[in-house]
């Protein structure tokens, strides 16, 4: 029993000594953790000063350095003289794109093209205005930009949007002075109208020229066929071979009919008058004259070469058919020419200015408060994300 008590006393003593050894280590860990927790806010606040410093620099730029930029807006619509009900093609019905929307996209491409930029630079000095030393160095154009940089800068200052439903185009021009902003958009509208009118006029002119050429060729064919037919008639001394043959046969038939009537009358008179009677003698004289004339006409018909007459008649019919075909072709071409004139008129386009460019009263760019607030929020979010990542890495390292 005594031995058991001594063993218990020794175990308790040993346990107390172990606790004394562990306590300082735990107290040290708590102290280190406490020191880290105290230093962490100080360290985080020091890093957050960069967010405040960058925001302060941006505020100084927007408040003291940034140049005001004025924005002028204009709205327009590409209108065709063709009726809207007939202006939709089958492809447009399938894709939902109208001719007006296609014209608006075409006009947008031209406004943002290098040709338009060169025209504007020649007319109103775009490069000179945007690269002037009067504006801040960040917003202005380089004094000697490349063609690509100049075009990209121009596209950034002239923005275009198209309403997919109404095909109304909105053009906004941004410049460092209100007068130049208005002038920029106004000159763009003038050149855009010239371009869209030129496209429609060119298509119409090409179609009219083509149909006019076809009409001239058809007219030449008619004249050639008529001249060859007239030359053939003059060469053979007749107007119409078939009609001439029918006329000669008609004369013979008429003479034969007259002769039969005279002979019948002569028989009637001879039945009750003497052959020497004046009426009988006169009637006999007429019979002899008609008989002689009939023999003469029959001789004319017999003297003609039947094969030659048939060849002449066939050739004349061929020439006549060629003339009739050329005349019908000319008539159809003439109708097509009139239709082409109407269609070409329908293809003419012009710009309808819904909102003219006005002189801006105040500078809309840069949006200083909005830009500063956006910058501050983004920097704060970035700082928070980076801080959380670093804290997570340190926590895993300590464990």
MIGUKE-976393 format. One line per field, with one value per residue (C-alpha): residue in three letters; x, y, z. Coordinates in pm, whole numbers, plus 32768, in hexadecimal, padded with zeros to 4 digits. Each point is the difference from the previous one (the first is absolute). Layout:
N
type (ALA | ...) .
east (X | ...) .
north (Y | ...) .
up (Z | ...) .
***
This chain:
399
type (UNK | UNK | UNK | UNK | UNK | UNK | UNK | UNK | UNK | UNK | UNK | UNK | UNK | UNK | UNK | UNK | UNK | UNK | UNK | UNK | UNK | UNK | UNK | UNK | UNK | UNK | UNK | UNK | UNK | UNK | UNK | UNK | UNK | UNK | UNK | UNK | UNK | UNK | UNK | UNK | UNK | UNK | UNK | UNK | UNK | UNK | UNK | UNK | UNK | UNK | UNK | UNK | UNK | UNK | UNK | UNK | UNK | UNK | UNK | UNK | UNK | UNK | UNK | UNK | UNK | UNK | UNK | UNK | UNK | UNK | UNK | UNK | UNK | UNK | UNK | UNK | UNK | UNK | UNK | UNK | UNK | UNK | UNK | UNK | UNK | UNK | UNK | UNK | UNK | UNK | UNK | UNK | UNK | UNK | UNK | UNK | UNK | UNK | UNK | UNK | UNK | UNK | UNK | UNK | UNK | UNK | UNK | UNK | UNK | UNK | UNK | UNK | UNK | UNK | UNK | UNK | UNK | UNK | UNK | UNK | UNK | UNK | UNK | UNK | UNK | UNK | UNK | UNK | UNK | UNK | UNK | UNK | UNK | UNK | UNK | UNK | UNK | UNK | UNK | UNK | UNK | UNK | UNK | UNK | UNK | UNK | UNK | UNK | UNK | UNK | UNK | UNK | UNK | UNK | UNK | UNK | UNK | UNK | UNK | UNK | UNK | UNK | UNK | UNK | UNK | UNK | UNK | UNK | UNK | UNK | UNK | UNK | UNK | UNK | UNK | UNK | UNK | UNK | UNK | UNK | UNK | UNK | UNK | UNK | UNK | UNK | UNK | UNK | UNK | UNK | UNK | UNK | UNK | UNK | UNK | UNK | UNK | UNK | UNK | UNK | UNK | UNK | UNK | UNK | UNK | UNK | UNK | UNK | UNK | UNK | UNK | UNK | UNK | UNK | UNK | UNK | UNK | UNK | UNK | UNK | UNK | UNK | UNK | UNK | UNK | UNK | UNK | UNK | UNK | UNK | UNK | UNK | UNK | UNK | UNK | UNK | UNK | UNK | UNK | UNK | UNK | UNK | UNK | UNK | UNK | UNK | UNK | UNK | UNK | UNK | UNK | UNK | UNK | UNK | UNK | UNK | UNK | UNK | UNK | UNK | UNK | UNK | UNK | UNK | UNK | UNK | UNK | UNK | UNK | UNK | UNK | UNK | UNK | UNK | UNK | UNK | UNK | UNK | UNK | UNK | UNK | UNK | UNK | UNK | UNK | UNK | UNK | UNK | UNK | UNK | UNK | UNK | UNK | UNK | UNK | UNK | UNK | UNK | UNK | UNK | UNK | UNK | UNK | UNK | UNK | UNK | UNK | UNK | UNK | UNK | UNK | UNK | UNK | UNK | UNK | UNK | UNK | UNK | UNK | UNK | UNK | UNK | UNK | UNK | UNK | UNK | UNK | UNK | UNK | UNK | UNK | UNK | UNK | UNK | UNK | UNK | UNK | UNK | UNK | UNK | UNK | UNK | UNK | UNK | UNK | UNK | UNK | UNK | UNK | UNK | UNK | UNK | UNK | UNK | UNK | UNK | UNK | UNK | UNK | UNK | UNK | UNK | UNK | UNK | UNK | UNK | UNK | UNK | UNK | UNK | UNK | UNK | UNK | UNK | UNK | UNK | UNK | UNK | UNK | UNK | UNK | UNK | UNK | UNK | UNK | UNK | UNK | UNK | UNK | UNK | UNK | UNK | UNK | UNK | UNK | UNK | UNK | UNK | UNK) .
east (8000 | 8115 | 80B1 | 7EC8 | 7FDE | 816A | 7FCD | 7ECC | 80BC | 811E | 7F14 | 7F50 | 814C | 807B | 7EBD | 8024 | 8163 | 7F90 | 7EF7 | 8100 | 80DB | 7EDF | 7F6A | 8119 | 7FF9 | 7E87 | 801F | 810C | 7F22 | 7EDF | 80E6 | 8084 | 7E9F | 7F94 | 8124 | 7FA7 | 7E96 | 8071 | 80F6 | 7F11 | 7F18 | 812F | 8094 | 7EB3 | 7FCB | 815A | 7FB6 | 7EAD | 80AE | 805D | 7E8E | 7FCE | 813B | 7F9A | 7EA1 | 8097 | 80D8 | 7ECD | 7F43 | 811D | 8000 | 7E89 | 7FEE | 812D | 808C | 7EF0 | 7F75 | 7E89 | 7F70 | 7EB6 | 7F16 | 7F11 | 7EFD | 7F3D | 7EFF | 7FB6 | 7F4D | 8054 | 7EBF | 7FC1 | 7EFF | 7F89 | 7EC9 | 8049 | 7F11 | 80CD | 8155 | 801F | 80A1 | 7FD2 | 8150 | 7F99 | 7EC5 | 80CE | 8112 | 7F2C | 80E9 | 7F63 | 809D | 800A | 80C9 | 80F4 | 8025 | 803D | 8113 | 809B | 7FF9 | 8095 | 8123 | 8041 | 7FF3 | 8101 | 80DB | 814E | 7F68 | 7F11 | 8119 | 80DB | 7EDD | 7FBE | 816F | 800D | 7EC2 | 8010 | 815C | 7FAB | 816A | 8055 | 7EDF | 802F | 817E | 800E | 80D8 | 7EDB | 7F6B | 8082 | 8104 | 7F33 | 7EC7 | 809C | 8087 | 8174 | 809D | 8079 | 7F1D | 8003 | 7EDB | 7F7A | 8019 | 7F5E | 7EE0 | 7FCB | 8003 | 7F00 | 7F1E | 8013 | 7F8E | 7EEF | 7F13 | 7EDF | 7EDB | 7EE2 | 7EA9 | 7FC0 | 7E87 | 7FDF | 8159 | 802D | 8172 | 808B | 814E | 80B7 | 8134 | 80EB | 80EF | 80B4 | 7F26 | 7E86 | 8022 | 80EA | 7F25 | 7ED6 | 80CE | 808C | 7EA8 | 7F71 | 8116 | 7FD9 | 7E8C | 8049 | 80FF | 7F26 | 7EDD | 80DF | 807D | 7EAC | 7F6F | 812D | 7FD7 | 7E90 | 8043 | 811F | 7F2C | 7EE1 | 80E7 | 80A3 | 7EAF | 7F7B | 813E | 7FE7 | 7E91 | 803F | 8110 | 7F16 | 7EF7 | 80F7 | 8066 | 7E94 | 7FBA | 812C | 7F7B | 7EAC | 809E | 80DF | 7EDF | 7F27 | 8115 | 8048 | 7E8F | 7FDF | 8138 | 7F71 | 7EB6 | 80B0 | 80E1 | 7EDB | 7F18 | 7EE2 | 7F6B | 7F94 | 803D | 7ED8 | 7F1D | 807B | 7FB6 | 7EA9 | 7FBB | 805B | 7F28 | 7EE7 | 800E | 7FEA | 7EDB | 7F4C | 8037 | 7F81 | 7ECB | 7FC3 | 8034 | 7F02 | 7EFE | 803A | 7FE7 | 7EBC | 7F70 | 8075 | 7F45 | 7EC4 | 8010 | 8053 | 7EC3 | 7F20 | 80EA | 80C3 | 8177 | 802C | 7F31 | 80BD | 7FCE | 807D | 812B | 805D | 7FDD | 80D8 | 8107 | 8008 | 801C | 812C | 80AA | 7FCE | 8078 | 813B | 8045 | 7FC5 | 80F3 | 80FF | 7FE0 | 8018 | 8137 | 809D | 7FBC | 807E | 813A | 806D | 80E9 | 7F3E | 813C | 8088 | 7EBA | 7FFF | 8168 | 7FB5 | 7ECB | 80BD | 811B | 7F0D | 7F44 | 814B | 805C | 7EA5 | 8012 | 8153 | 7F73 | 7ED1 | 80DD | 80E9 | 7ED4 | 7F73 | 8156 | 801F | 7EA6 | 8055 | 814C | 7F4F | 7F0E | 8127 | 80AB | 7ED4 | 7FED | 8174 | 7FD4 | 7EF5 | 80D2 | 8133 | 7F37 | 7F93 | 816D | 8056 | 8042 | 8022 | 803A | 7EEA | 8095 | 7F28 | 80D7 | 80EF | 814F | 7FDB | 80FF | 803D | 7FCF | 80DE | 8119 | 7F89 | 815B | 80B9 | 7F01 | 80DB | 7F33 | 7F92 | 8161 | 8091 | 7EF5 | 8031 | 817A | 7FE4 | 7F0E | 80D4 | 8142 | 7F53 | 7F7E | 8158 | 809E | 7F03 | 8036 | 817C | 7FEF | 7F23 | 80EA | 8133 | 7F4E | 7F98 | 8164 | 808F | 7EFB | 8055 | 8174 | 7FD5 | 7F37) .
north (8000 | 80EA | 7FB5 | 8051 | 8154 | 8052 | 7FAB | 80E1 | 811C | 7FDE | 8000 | 813E | 80AB | 7FA0 | 8082 | 8150 | 8025 | 7FBD | 810F | 80FA | 7FB8 | 8023 | 8142 | 80EF | 7F76 | 8038 | 815B | 8051 | 7F8A | 80D2 | 812D | 7FD0 | 7FD8 | 8135 | 80C4 | 7F89 | 8066 | 8156 | 8031 | 7F7F | 8130 | 80E4 | 7F40 | 7FFB | 8174 | 8044 | 7F3F | 80A8 | 814E | 7FA5 | 7FF4 | 8158 | 8084 | 7F89 | 808A | 814D | 800B | 7FBD | 8113 | 80F4 | 7FA0 | 8022 | 813C | 80C3 | 7F64 | 7F4D | 80C8 | 8019 | 7F4C | 805D | 7F0A | 804B | 7F01 | 7FDF | 7F00 | 7FA4 | 7F00 | 7F74 | 8017 | 7F62 | 8079 | 7E9A | 7FA4 | 7F59 | 7EE4 | 7F9B | 8051 | 7EBB | 7EE6 | 7E90 | 7FFB | 812A | 7F4C | 7ED4 | 80C0 | 811F | 8105 | 8111 | 80C3 | 8130 | 7F41 | 7F8A | 8163 | 8078 | 7EFC | 8065 | 816D | 7FAC | 7F4D | 812D | 80F9 | 7F32 | 7FCE | 809B | 80B6 | 80BD | 8054 | 8088 | 80D1 | 808E | 8049 | 80C1 | 80C2 | 8053 | 7F90 | 7EDF | 7FAD | 816B | 8025 | 7EC0 | 8015 | 816A | 8048 | 80BA | 7EB5 | 7F12 | 7F06 | 7ECE | 8058 | 80A1 | 7F59 | 7FD1 | 810E | 7F02 | 7ED0 | 7ED8 | 7FD2 | 7EE2 | 80C6 | 812F | 7F2C | 7F52 | 8150 | 8089 | 7ED2 | 802F | 816A | 7FBF | 7EF0 | 7F70 | 7F2D | 7F70 | 7FA5 | 7E9E | 8035 | 815A | 8010 | 815F | 8059 | 80D1 | 80B1 | 80A0 | 80D5 | 805A | 8128 | 80F1 | 812B | 800F | 80B0 | 7EFA | 7EE5 | 808E | 8040 | 7E9E | 7F5C | 80F5 | 7FBC | 7E89 | 801C | 80C6 | 7F06 | 7ED7 | 808D | 802F | 7E9B | 7F59 | 80CF | 7FAB | 7E8B | 8004 | 80E5 | 7F27 | 7EC4 | 80AE | 8096 | 7EB1 | 7F55 | 8115 | 7FFA | 7E88 | 8007 | 812D | 7F3E | 7ED9 | 80EB | 8094 | 7EA4 | 7F97 | 813E | 7FB7 | 7EA1 | 808D | 80FA | 7EF7 | 7F0D | 8112 | 8077 | 7EA0 | 7FC4 | 8149 | 7FB4 | 7EAC | 809D | 8107 | 7EFC | 7F27 | 8121 | 7F97 | 8052 | 7EA4 | 7ECB | 7F45 | 812D | 803C | 7E98 | 8011 | 8149 | 7F6C | 7ECE | 80E0 | 80C2 | 7EBB | 7F89 | 8149 | 7FF9 | 7E9B | 8061 | 8129 | 7F29 | 7F00 | 810F | 809B | 7EB1 | 7FB5 | 814F | 7FC4 | 7EB8 | 80A1 | 8119 | 7F0F | 7F3F | 8119 | 80F1 | 7FE3 | 7FD7 | 8147 | 80C1 | 8120 | 7F80 | 7EA5 | 8090 | 80E2 | 7EE4 | 7F21 | 8110 | 8010 | 7E85 | 800A | 8110 | 7F45 | 7EBF | 80AA | 80A0 | 7EB6 | 7F53 | 8110 | 7FDF | 7E87 | 8027 | 80DB | 7EFC | 7EEA | 80C6 | 8014 | 7EF8 | 7F49 | 7F98 | 8161 | 808A | 7F05 | 8055 | 8174 | 7FCA | 7F28 | 80FC | 811D | 7F45 | 7FC0 | 8170 | 8060 | 7F12 | 808B | 815E | 7F9E | 7F4E | 812B | 80E7 | 7F29 | 7FF2 | 8179 | 802D | 7F17 | 80B3 | 814F | 7F85 | 7F7A | 8151 | 80B0 | 7F00 | 8026 | 8177 | 7FCA | 7EFD | 80DC | 8119 | 7F14 | 7FB4 | 8169 | 8040 | 8133 | 8054 | 8077 | 80C3 | 7FBF | 80C6 | 8107 | 8035 | 8111 | 80CB | 7F54 | 80D8 | 7F3E | 7F04 | 7E9B | 7F65 | 7FA2 | 7F93 | 805E | 7F93 | 7EBE | 7FA9 | 804B | 7F33 | 7EE0 | 800B | 8007 | 7EDA | 7F2F | 8046 | 7FAE | 7EB9 | 7FA7 | 8056 | 7F2C | 7ED5 | 8015 | 8028 | 7ECC | 7F33 | 8067 | 7FBB | 7EA7 | 7FAD | 806E | 7F3E | 7EBF | 8044 | 8027 | 7EC0) .
up (8000 | 8059 | 7EBB | 7F3A | 80A9 | 7FB5 | 7E8E | 7FEA | 80A9 | 7F06 | 7ED3 | 8076 | 803B | 7EA5 | 7F62 | 80AF | 7F83 | 7E97 | 801A | 807C | 7ED0 | 7F02 | 808E | 7F94 | 7E9C | 7FE2 | 8092 | 7EFA | 7EE5 | 807D | 801B | 7E9D | 7F75 | 80BD | 7F73 | 7E9F | 802D | 8077 | 7EE1 | 7EF3 | 7FFB | 8000 | 7ED9 | 7F43 | 8034 | 7F7A | 7EC1 | 7FD9 | 7FEB | 7E9B | 7FA8 | 8096 | 7F5A | 7EA2 | 8031 | 806C | 7EC7 | 7F29 | 80B6 | 7FBE | 7E8E | 7FD3 | 80D1 | 7F82 | 7EC2 | 7F38 | 7EDB | 7FD4 | 7ED3 | 7F5E | 7F56 | 7EE0 | 7F91 | 7EBC | 7F92 | 7E99 | 7F2C | 7EA8 | 7F35 | 7EAF | 7F02 | 7FDD | 80C2 | 8149 | 7FAE | 7ED2 | 808E | 80BD | 7F45 | 804C | 80AE | 80D3 | 806C | 806F | 80B2 | 807F | 7F69 | 7F2F | 7EE5 | 80E3 | 8106 | 7EF5 | 7F80 | 8164 | 8031 | 7EB4 | 8067 | 8155 | 7F5A | 7F22 | 8121 | 80C0 | 7ECD | 7FAF | 7ED5 | 80E0 | 80F3 | 7EE7 | 7F80 | 815B | 8037 | 7EB7 | 8048 | 8174 | 8075 | 80E7 | 8052 | 804A | 80F4 | 80C5 | 8014 | 8076 | 8132 | 809B | 8074 | 8109 | 7F93 | 805C | 7F3A | 7ECF | 7EC6 | 7FC5 | 7F2D | 7EFD | 801B | 7F14 | 7F15 | 80D4 | 8145 | 7F5E | 7F7B | 814F | 80B5 | 7F08 | 802D | 8178 | 7FDE | 7EFC | 8077 | 7F37 | 8076 | 7F32 | 8082 | 7F7C | 7FF0 | 7F66 | 7F56 | 808E | 8015 | 811D | 7FCE | 8124 | 7FCB | 811D | 7FF6 | 80E8 | 7FA2 | 7FCE | 7EB0 | 7F72 | 8081 | 7F45 | 7EC7 | 8006 | 8003 | 7F01 | 7F04 | 8038 | 7FAD | 7EC4 | 7F80 | 8067 | 7F38 | 7ECF | 8022 | 8023 | 7EE2 | 7F2A | 803E | 7F99 | 7ED8 | 7F86 | 8006 | 7F4F | 7EF9 | 7FB6 | 7FD5 | 7F20 | 7F2F | 7FD1 | 7F9A | 7F21 | 7F4D | 7FCF | 7F78 | 7F06 | 7F8B | 7FD6 | 7F39 | 7F1F | 7FBD | 7F9D | 7F12 | 7F65 | 7FC9 | 7F68 | 7F17 | 7F83 | 7FBD | 7F41 | 7F36 | 7FA2 | 7F95 | 7F2D | 7F63 | 7F92 | 7FAC | 80E2 | 814A | 8061 | 7F24 | 808C | 7FDC | 7E9B | 7F9C | 809B | 7F4D | 7EAC | 803E | 8075 | 7EB7 | 7F39 | 80CF | 7FD1 | 7E85 | 7FEC | 80BF | 7F1C | 7ECA | 8077 | 803C | 7EA8 | 7F51 | 80B5 | 7F99 | 7E97 | 7FF0 | 807F | 7EFF | 7EE4 | 8048 | 7F86 | 7F45 | 7EC3 | 801C | 7F45 | 80F9 | 80A2 | 8163 | 7FA2 | 7F46 | 8127 | 80F8 | 7F28 | 7FF4 | 817C | 8012 | 7F17 | 80D1 | 814A | 7F5F | 7F83 | 8153 | 80B2 | 7F18 | 8046 | 817B | 7FEB | 7F2D | 810E | 8108 | 7F22 | 7FA9 | 816F | 8092 | 810C | 80BB | 7FF9 | 8084 | 811E | 805B | 7FFB | 80D1 | 80FE | 801B | 802C | 8111 | 80B1 | 7FF5 | 8072 | 8129 | 8064 | 7FF6 | 80D0 | 8101 | 8018 | 802A | 811A | 80A8 | 7FE8 | 8098 | 8122 | 8039 | 7FFF | 810A | 80C9 | 7FE2 | 8095 | 8117 | 8044 | 8021 | 8106 | 80B9 | 7FF8 | 8099 | 8115 | 804C | 8044 | 8171 | 80D7 | 816C | 80E2 | 8123 | 8130 | 80F3 | 7F7C | 80B1 | 8104 | 80C3 | 8152 | 8136 | 80F0 | 7FFB | 8029 | 8001 | 80CB | 8107 | 8126 | 812D | 7F58 | 7F95 | 815A | 80AF | 7F0F | 802D | 817C | 8009 | 7F13 | 80C1 | 8148 | 7F76 | 7F7A | 814F | 80BD | 7F1D | 8019 | 817D | 8024 | 7F26 | 80CB | 814C | 7F8A | 7F96 | 8153 | 80C0 | 7F4A | 8033 | 817B | 8017) .
***
